Amino acid sequence: MTDVGVRPVKSAVHAIEVLEFLAARQDQPARMREIADATSIPRSSLYALLRTLTERGWVRRDATGTLYGVGLRALMAGMSYLDSDPALRMLKPWLEHLNGELGETVHVGRLDGSDIVYLATKESSQYLRVINRVGRRLPASTTSLGKALLAAQPIADLESHLEYELPRITAHTITDRAELEVDLQRVRDRGYAIDLEENTTGLKCFGFALRYTNPTVDAISCSVPLARLTPEREEMIIAVMAAAVAEIERQAPRLGALTEF
């Protein structure tokens, strides 16, 4: 709930803007000039802010003293969020179960504005390289997780979850709003979303919204390399995922997954 008449604390807003900008760059550190341009914080104020955040461990600086990235304290705060989330505690055993039964990579994601944030991932043992996506943000319109959740939103709220210009990740990404609306209607009709190389070339992903909160913000997905995906296997994956989603939604209220604080 927002307190009426209470103005935001400018220094706190600036600190959050810096941390969000650095977090969005993931493994790409930034120079002070880039941070200033992105946040519009005066450089005189930014230098002092970066120094304070670095001393407190929220921002780290490279050996040259010119490049900045997210610090260890930010990781600790993020892990605390993951550890304390009741829905995620319930879903982790399901990730293990689905990964074991399907032998493919499964993800849990949460809708945050126009992005999907990866909360948990269980990689396929068949991958030669393990990629940890936890904490990563991607445009919701480019992933099966995101499209499953976009389709679950009230039509009146959909625009608030879309970027002004739909971003392109691969040559297959949907960037036309009318085309996206048609695709989202298909999601509603069949009950799950498909990402066919729209986010990662060579992968087909199946995303299912988890309707245990209002509004619906969580989804689960399965990613499969096209090289080993047959029509029969696709049918089996969808059936297994749909059955798991039905059971998760049945169990959620009993397990207290709706508790927020």
C-alpha positions as CSV (number, residue, x, y, z in Angstrom):
1,M,0.0,0.0,0.0
2,T,1.3,3.5,-0.9
3,D,1.4,6.1,1.8
4,V,-0.4,9.2,0.4
5,G,1.6,12.4,0.7
6,V,4.9,10.7,1.4
7,R,7.5,11.7,-1.2
8,P,10.2,9.3,-2.4
9,V,13.6,9.7,-0.8
10,K,15.8,10.9,-3.7
11,S,19.0,9.2,-2.6
12,A,17.2,5.9,-2.1
13,V,15.7,6.1,-5.6
14,H,19.1,6.8,-7.1
15,A,20.6,3.9,-5.3
16,I,17.9,1.6,-6.6
17,E,18.2,3.0,-10.2
18,V,22.0,2.2,-10.1
19,L,21.5,-1.4,-8.8
20,E,18.7,-2.1,-11.3
21,F,20.8,-0.8,-14.2
22,L,23.8,-2.9,-13.2
23,A,21.7,-6.0,-12.6
24,A,20.0,-5.6,-16.1
25,R,23.5,-5.7,-17.7
26,Q,24.1,-9.1,-16.1
27,D,27.7,-10.0,-16.8
28,Q,28.6,-6.7,-18.5
29,P,30.1,-4.1,-16.1
30,A,29.5,-0.4,-16.8
31,R,31.6,2.8,-16.6
32,M,30.4,5.7,-14.5
33,R,29.5,7.6,-17.7
34,E,27.2,4.8,-18.9
35,I,25.5,4.7,-15.5
36,A,25.0,8.5,-15.5
37,D,23.6,8.5,-19.0
38,A,21.1,5.7,-18.1
39,T,20.0,7.1,-14.8
40,S,20.3,10.9,-15.3
41,I,21.9,11.1,-11.9
42,P,24.4,14.1,-11.8
43,R,27.9,12.8,-12.0
44,S,29.0,14.6,-8.9
45,S,26.3,12.8,-6.9
46,L,26.8,9.5,-8.7
47,Y,30.5,9.3,-7.8
48,A,29.7,9.6,-4.1
49,L,26.8,7.1,-4.4
50,L,28.9,4.5,-6.2
51,R,31.7,4.9,-3.6
52,T,29.2,4.3,-0.8
53,L,27.6,1.3,-2.5
54,T,31.0,-0.2,-3.2
55,E,32.1,0.3,0.4
56,R,28.9,-1.4,1.6
57,G,29.3,-4.3,-0.8
58,W,26.3,-3.7,-3.0
59,V,28.4,-2.7,-6.0
60,R,31.8,-4.0,-6.9
61,R,34.5,-2.2,-8.8
62,D,37.2,-3.8,-11.1
63,A,41.0,-3.5,-10.5
64,T,41.2,-0.4,-12.7
65,G,38.5,1.4,-10.7
66,T,36.6,2.3,-13.8
67,L,34.1,-0.6,-14.2
68,Y,31.2,-1.3,-11.9
69,G,29.0,-4.3,-11.4
70,V,26.5,-5.8,-8.9
71,G,28.2,-6.7,-5.6
72,L,28.0,-9.6,-3.1
73,R,25.4,-7.9,-0.9
74,A,23.0,-7.8,-3.8
75,L,23.4,-11.6,-4.3
76,M,22.7,-12.2,-0.6
77,A,19.5,-10.1,-0.8
78,G,18.4,-12.1,-3.9
79,M,19.1,-15.4,-2.3
80,S,17.1,-14.4,0.8
81,Y,14.2,-13.6,-1.5
82,L,14.4,-17.1,-3.1
83,D,14.8,-18.9,0.2
84,S,11.8,-17.2,1.8
85,D,9.4,-17.5,-1.1
86,P,6.7,-20.1,-0.2
87,A,5.6,-20.8,-3.8
88,L,9.2,-21.5,-4.9
89,R,9.7,-23.9,-2.0
90,M,6.7,-25.8,-3.2
91,L,7.8,-25.8,-6.8
92,K,11.4,-27.0,-6.4
93,P,10.5,-30.6,-5.8
94,W,8.3,-30.4,-9.0
95,L,11.3,-29.2,-11.0
96,E,13.2,-32.2,-9.8
97,H,10.3,-34.5,-10.7
98,L,9.8,-33.1,-14.1
99,N,13.5,-33.0,-14.9
100,G,13.8,-36.6,-13.9
101,E,10.8,-37.8,-15.8
102,L,11.4,-35.8,-19.0
103,G,15.1,-35.6,-19.0
104,E,14.8,-31.9,-20.2
105,T,15.5,-28.5,-18.7
106,V,12.7,-27.0,-16.7
107,H,12.3,-23.5,-15.4
108,V,10.1,-21.5,-13.0
109,G,9.6,-17.8,-13.8
110,R,7.8,-14.8,-12.4
111,L,6.2,-11.9,-14.3
112,D,7.7,-8.5,-13.2
113,G,6.5,-5.6,-15.3
114,S,7.3,-6.4,-18.9
115,D,9.9,-9.0,-18.0
116,I,10.0,-12.6,-16.9
117,V,12.5,-13.3,-14.1
118,Y,13.9,-16.8,-13.7
119,L,13.5,-18.0,-10.1
120,A,14.7,-21.7,-10.5
121,T,16.1,-23.9,-13.2
122,K,16.9,-27.6,-13.4
123,E,19.1,-28.3,-16.4
124,S,18.9,-31.4,-18.6
125,S,21.8,-33.9,-17.9
126,Q,22.1,-34.2,-21.7
127,Y,23.5,-30.7,-22.0
128,L,27.2,-30.4,-22.3
129,R,27.2,-27.0,-20.8
130,V,25.1,-26.0,-17.8
131,I,23.7,-22.4,-17.9
132,N,22.3,-21.0,-14.7
133,R,19.5,-18.6,-15.5
134,V,18.4,-17.9,-12.0
135,G,17.9,-14.2,-11.6
136,R,18.1,-13.4,-15.3
137,R,15.4,-11.2,-16.8
138,L,14.1,-11.5,-20.3
139,P,11.3,-9.7,-22.2
140,A,8.0,-11.6,-21.4
141,S,6.9,-11.5,-25.0
142,T,10.0,-13.6,-26.1
143,T,9.6,-16.6,-23.9
144,S,7.1,-19.4,-23.3
145,L,7.1,-18.6,-19.6
146,G,6.3,-15.0,-20.4
147,K,3.7,-15.6,-23.1
148,A,1.9,-18.1,-20.8
149,L,1.6,-15.3,-18.2
150,L,0.7,-12.6,-20.6
151,A,-2.1,-14.7,-21.9
152,A,-3.3,-15.2,-18.3
153,Q,-3.6,-11.4,-17.6
154,P,-6.8,-9.5,-17.9
155,I,-6.9,-7.9,-21.3
156,A,-7.1,-4.4,-19.7
157,D,-3.8,-5.0,-17.9
158,L,-1.9,-6.6,-20.9
159,E,-0.4,-3.3,-22.2
160,S,1.4,-2.7,-18.8
161,H,3.3,-5.9,-19.3
162,L,4.6,-5.1,-22.8
163,E,7.5,-2.9,-23.9
164,Y,6.6,0.0,-26.2
165,E,8.5,-1.7,-29.0
166,L,8.5,-5.5,-28.7
167,P,12.2,-6.5,-28.6
168,R,13.8,-8.9,-31.1
169,I,16.0,-11.7,-29.6
170,T,16.3,-14.0,-32.6
171,A,15.1,-14.0,-36.2
172,H,11.9,-15.8,-35.0
173,T,10.9,-13.4,-32.2
174,I,7.4,-12.0,-32.5
175,T,7.8,-8.2,-32.7
176,D,4.5,-7.2,-34.2
177,R,1.7,-6.5,-31.7
178,A,-1.1,-7.9,-33.8
179,E,0.8,-11.1,-34.3
180,L,1.5,-11.4,-30.6
181,E,-2.2,-10.9,-29.8
182,V,-3.1,-13.7,-32.2
183,D,-0.4,-15.9,-30.5
184,L,-1.7,-15.1,-27.0
185,Q,-5.2,-16.1,-28.0
186,R,-3.8,-19.5,-29.2
187,V,-2.2,-19.8,-25.7
188,R,-5.6,-19.2,-24.1
189,D,-7.3,-21.7,-26.4
190,R,-4.8,-24.6,-25.9
191,G,-3.8,-23.9,-22.3
192,Y,0.0,-23.4,-22.8
193,A,2.5,-21.2,-24.7
194,I,5.1,-22.2,-27.2
195,D,8.4,-20.5,-27.9
196,L,9.8,-21.8,-31.2
197,E,13.3,-20.4,-31.4
198,E,12.0,-17.0,-30.4
199,N,14.4,-16.7,-27.5
200,T,17.1,-19.3,-28.2
201,T,17.9,-20.7,-31.7
202,G,17.5,-24.5,-31.8
203,L,15.1,-24.7,-28.8
204,K,11.4,-25.2,-28.5
205,C,9.9,-24.4,-25.1
206,F,6.5,-25.1,-23.6
207,G,5.2,-22.7,-20.9
208,F,2.3,-23.2,-18.5
209,A,0.9,-20.5,-16.2
210,L,0.4,-21.5,-12.6
211,R,-3.0,-20.1,-11.5
212,Y,-2.6,-20.1,-7.7
213,T,-2.5,-16.3,-7.2
214,N,-4.6,-13.5,-8.4
215,P,-3.2,-12.0,-10.6
216,T,-1.3,-14.9,-12.1
217,V,2.4,-14.2,-11.9
218,D,4.3,-17.6,-11.9
219,A,4.8,-20.1,-14.7
220,I,6.7,-23.3,-15.4
221,S,8.3,-24.4,-18.7
222,C,10.2,-27.1,-20.4
223,S,12.9,-26.4,-23.0
224,V,13.8,-29.0,-25.6
225,P,16.4,-29.0,-28.4
226,L,14.7,-29.3,-31.8
227,A,17.3,-31.9,-32.7
228,R,15.7,-34.5,-30.4
229,L,12.0,-33.3,-30.5
230,T,9.6,-35.6,-32.4
231,P,5.8,-35.1,-32.6
232,E,5.3,-38.1,-30.2
233,R,7.8,-36.7,-27.7
234,E,6.3,-33.2,-27.9
235,E,2.8,-34.7,-27.1
236,M,4.3,-36.6,-24.1
237,I,6.0,-33.6,-22.7
238,I,2.9,-31.4,-22.9
239,A,0.8,-34.2,-21.2
240,V,3.3,-34.6,-18.4
241,M,3.6,-30.8,-17.9
242,A,-0.1,-30.3,-17.9
243,A,-0.7,-33.0,-15.4
244,A,2.0,-31.5,-13.1
245,V,0.5,-28.1,-13.4
246,A,-3.0,-29.4,-12.4
247,E,-1.5,-31.1,-9.3
248,I,0.5,-28.0,-8.4
249,E,-2.6,-25.8,-8.5
250,R,-4.5,-28.4,-6.5
251,Q,-1.9,-28.5,-3.8
252,A,-1.0,-24.8,-3.7
253,P,-3.7,-23.5,-1.2
254,R,-3.2,-26.4,1.1
255,L,0.6,-25.9,1.2
256,G,0.3,-22.2,1.9
257,A,1.7,-21.1,-1.4
258,L,-0.5,-18.0,-1.4
259,T,1.0,-16.5,1.8
260,E,2.6,-13.1,1.3
261,F,4.2,-10.8,3.7
